[in-house]
């Protein structure tokens, strides 16, 4: 099967490419670096020729509210048009759990716009909403840091390993389109501030985590269930401790 992965050279993309190639599929890792650009359409017609499945893992180069919205809207329209011409039979996209529950977050608003374009495209699809990745815990801590303290909400948090995300994305891509949304998360759920505090301690970071119910997550207010699945979700297998051992070379 020919599978094109938009954003195939990124964190999740490179892992998904490896999984699907090992399974014997013809996988194209598409990105501006490899001559495929969804913002301009460059290389799309050639790249999608003969493709049965497209996995969209592309991300905006800028997280500024207006720029990220323009990225997902422009790239989505161009990509869906090219998919229609190529006869693509399954469009898989990675989104975020809670993206429709935190409207103050500009990035989340842009992902909602992306999802709406997918649903209206006429291409059979599956949207995978994922919780945050373990690989981003350090950056999340940095976003809430003032001085030597990290202010974070006690809302629930259920991060997932990038390896688990890639495995699920690959599996979904090989299945039938859901024409709907599935949610994925890590195997462990705990308050946001507690998970980040444990992570910082494990990596030897001396910053103090302060529980702050008013703390924002990239501009968005975090209620108890803002960032976790509300219903049934597919869970990854890698816990925080195991991921830390692997990432620190202790596995």
Buried (B, 14 or more C-beta within 10 A) or exposed (E): BBBBBBBBBBBBBBBBBBBBEEEEBEBBBBBBEEEBBBBEBBBBEEBBBEBBBBBBBBBBEEEEBEEBBBBBBBBBEBBBBBBEEBEBBBBBBBBBBBBBBBEEBBBBBBBBBBBEBBBEBEBBBBBBBBBBBBBBBBEBBEBBBEEEEBBBBBBBBBBBBBBBBBBBBBEBBBEEBBEEBBBBBBBBBBBBBBBBBBBBEBEEBEBEBBBBBEBBBBBBBBBEEBBBBEEEBBBBEBBBEBBBEBBEEEE
